[in-house]
Amino acid sequence: MGLFDFLIYLLIAAICGGIGQSLGGFKIGSGGCLISAGVGFIGAILGKWIAVELDLPRFWSIEIGGSQFPIIWSIIGAAILSGVLGAVLKGKSKLK
């Protein structure tokens, strides 16, 4: 994977993380795009794990540099992560 592939992964993860945070109803930190990218990456791992454990189909993945990035499962995982952190941290930093 080259630098361009990594930047594309980062951009897609940031978009998925931002959508997931919006769906989860909790904005994590004030780091903006970098925090959203981190949430997107963690959401991809969490969502993919949930899909494998529940034997759910893999749909709408993007292949970049020979690796698959699960778009839908990343958004679902980011929303779950955001919702759980929102429940744990309660009114620290809610979306307005």
Backbone hydrogen bonds in HBPLUS format (Angstrom, degrees):
<---DONOR---> <-ACCEPTOR-->    atom                        ^
c    i                          cat <-CA-CA->   ^        H-A-AA   ^      H-
h    n   atom  resd res      DA  || num        DHA   H-A  angle D-A-AA Bond
n    s   type  num  typ     dist DA aas  dist angle  dist       angle   num
A0006-PHE N   A0002-GLY O   3.06 MM   4  6.34 156.7  2.12 147.0 153.5     1
A0007-LEU N   A0003-LEU O   2.95 MM   4  6.24 155.8  2.01 150.5 156.9     2
A0008-ILE N   A0004-PHE O   2.99 MM   4  6.27 151.3  2.08 146.8 154.6     3
A0009-TYR N   A0005-ASP O   2.93 MM   4  6.22 159.2  1.97 149.4 155.1     4
A0010-LEU N   A0006-PHE O   2.87 MM   4  6.13 157.0  1.92 148.2 154.7     5
A0011-LEU N   A0007-LEU O   2.95 MM   4  6.17 156.1  2.01 145.1 150.8     6
A0012-ILE N   A0008-ILE O   2.96 MM   4  6.19 168.8  1.97 156.8 159.2     7
A0013-ALA N   A0009-TYR O   2.84 MM   4  5.96 161.9  1.87 152.4 158.1     8
A0014-ALA N   A0010-LEU O   2.94 MM   4  6.05 150.3  2.03 142.2 150.2     9
A0015-ILE N   A0011-LEU O   3.07 MM   4  6.34 157.5  2.12 148.4 153.9    10
A0016-CYS N   A0012-ILE O   2.94 MM   4  6.17 166.8  1.96 152.7 156.4    11
A0017-GLY N   A0013-ALA O   2.78 MM   4  5.86 156.4  1.84 145.9 153.1    12
A0018-GLY N   A0014-ALA O   2.92 MM   4  6.03 155.2  1.98 143.9 150.3    13
A0019-ILE N   A0015-ILE O   3.01 MM   4  6.25 161.4  2.05 150.5 155.2    14
A0020-GLY N   A0016-CYS O   2.87 MM   4  6.02 159.5  1.91 146.3 152.9    15
A0021-GLN N   A0017-GLY O   2.84 MM   4  6.02 153.6  1.91 145.8 152.7    16
A0022-SER N   A0018-GLY O   3.04 MM   4  6.24 152.3  2.11 142.0 149.5    17
A0023-LEU N   A0019-ILE O   2.92 MM   4  6.23 156.6  1.98 150.8 157.2    18
A0024-GLY N   A0020-GLY O   2.80 MM   4  5.93 151.3  1.88 146.0 154.7    19
A0025-GLY N   A0021-GLN O   2.95 MM   4  6.01 129.2  2.22 137.9 149.2    20
A0036-SER N   A0032-GLY O   3.05 MM   4  6.29 159.5  2.09 150.2 156.7    21
A0037-ALA N   A0033-CYS O   2.85 MM   4  6.07 149.9  1.94 146.0 154.2    22
A0038-GLY N   A0034-LEU O   3.00 MM   4  6.25 157.2  2.05 144.5 150.3    23
A0039-VAL N   A0035-ILE O   2.88 MM   4  6.14 159.1  1.93 151.5 157.4    24
A0040-GLY N   A0036-SER O   2.82 MM   4  5.99 148.7  1.92 142.0 151.3    25
A0041-PHE N   A0037-ALA O   2.89 MM   4  6.19 155.3  1.95 150.7 156.3    26
A0042-ILE N   A0038-GLY O   2.95 MM   4  6.16 171.2  1.96 153.4 155.9    27
A0043-GLY N   A0039-VAL O   2.70 MM   4  5.72 149.5  1.79 140.4 150.7    28
A0044-ALA N   A0040-GLY O   2.84 MM   4  6.01 141.3  1.99 138.7 148.6    29
A0045-ILE N   A0041-PHE O   3.09 MM   4  6.44 156.2  2.15 148.2 153.6    30
A0046-LEU N   A0042-ILE O   2.86 MM   4  6.08 170.7  1.87 155.2 158.0    31
A0047-GLY N   A0043-GLY O   2.71 MM   4  5.66 164.1  1.74 145.6 151.3    32
A0048-LYS N   A0044-ALA O   2.95 MM   4  5.83 158.1  1.99 138.5 145.1    33
A0049-TRP N   A0045-ILE O   2.99 MM   4  6.10 154.8  2.06 144.1 151.3    34
A0050-ILE N   A0046-LEU O   2.97 MM   4  6.23 158.6  2.01 150.0 155.7    35
A0051-ALA N   A0047-GLY O   2.94 MM   4  6.15 159.8  1.98 147.7 153.4    36
A0052-VAL N   A0048-LYS O   2.97 MM   4  6.19 154.9  2.04 147.3 153.6    37
A0053-GLU N   A0049-TRP O   2.93 MM   4  6.11 167.1  1.95 153.3 157.1    38
A0054-LEU N   A0050-ILE O   2.97 MM   4  6.06 156.9  2.02 151.1 156.8    39
A0056-LEU N   A0051-ALA O   2.80 MM   5  4.82 162.6  1.83 147.8 151.6    40
A0055-ASP N   A0052-VAL O   3.21 MM   3  4.93 156.0  2.27  97.7 104.5    41
A0071-ILE N   A0060-TRP O   3.20 MM  11  6.03 138.8  2.38 141.3 149.4    42
A0062-ILE N   A0069-PHE O   2.97 MM   7  5.20 162.8  2.00 139.5 140.9    43
A0069-PHE N   A0062-ILE O   2.78 MM   7  5.20 148.7  1.88 142.8 153.5    44
A0064-ILE N   A0067-SER O   2.89 MM   3  5.48 155.6  1.95 160.9 161.9    45
A0067-SER N   A0064-ILE O   3.18 MM   3  5.48 167.3  2.20 113.0 116.7    46
A0074-SER N   A0070-PRO O   2.91 MM   4  5.85 140.2  2.07 140.0 150.9    47
A0075-ILE N   A0071-ILE O   3.05 MM   4  6.38 155.4  2.11 152.1 158.0    48
A0076-ILE N   A0072-ILE O   2.95 MM   4  6.23 164.9  1.97 153.4 157.7    49
A0077-GLY N   A0073-TRP O   2.84 MM   4  5.85 161.1  1.88 140.1 146.2    50
A0078-ALA N   A0074-SER O   2.87 MM   4  5.97 155.3  1.93 143.4 150.6    51
A0079-ALA N   A0075-ILE O   2.91 MM   4  6.10 152.8  1.99 146.3 153.7    52
A0080-ILE N   A0076-ILE O   2.95 MM   4  6.21 157.2  2.00 149.3 155.6    53
A0081-LEU N   A0077-GLY O   2.87 MM   4  6.06 166.5  1.89 150.4 154.4    54
A0082-SER N   A0078-ALA O   2.85 MM   4  5.92 161.8  1.88 145.2 150.7    55
A0083-GLY N   A0079-ALA O   2.84 MM   4  5.96 157.8  1.89 145.3 151.8    56
A0084-VAL N   A0080-ILE O   2.89 MM   4  6.08 161.8  1.92 154.8 159.2    57
A0085-LEU N   A0081-LEU O   2.95 MM   4  6.11 167.8  1.97 151.4 155.2    58
A0086-GLY N   A0082-SER O   2.83 MM   4  5.93 148.1  1.93 141.5 151.3    59
A0087-ALA N   A0083-GLY O   2.95 MM   4  6.17 146.7  2.06 141.4 149.7    60
A0088-VAL N   A0084-VAL O   2.96 MM   4  6.21 151.5  2.04 148.2 156.4    61
A0089-LEU N   A0085-LEU O   2.79 MM   4  5.81 168.1  1.80 151.4 155.3    62
A0090-LYS N   A0086-GLY O   2.94 MM   4  5.37 125.8  2.24 130.0 140.1    63
A0092-LYS N   A0090-LYS O   2.59 MM   2  5.83 141.9  1.72 118.1 108.2    64
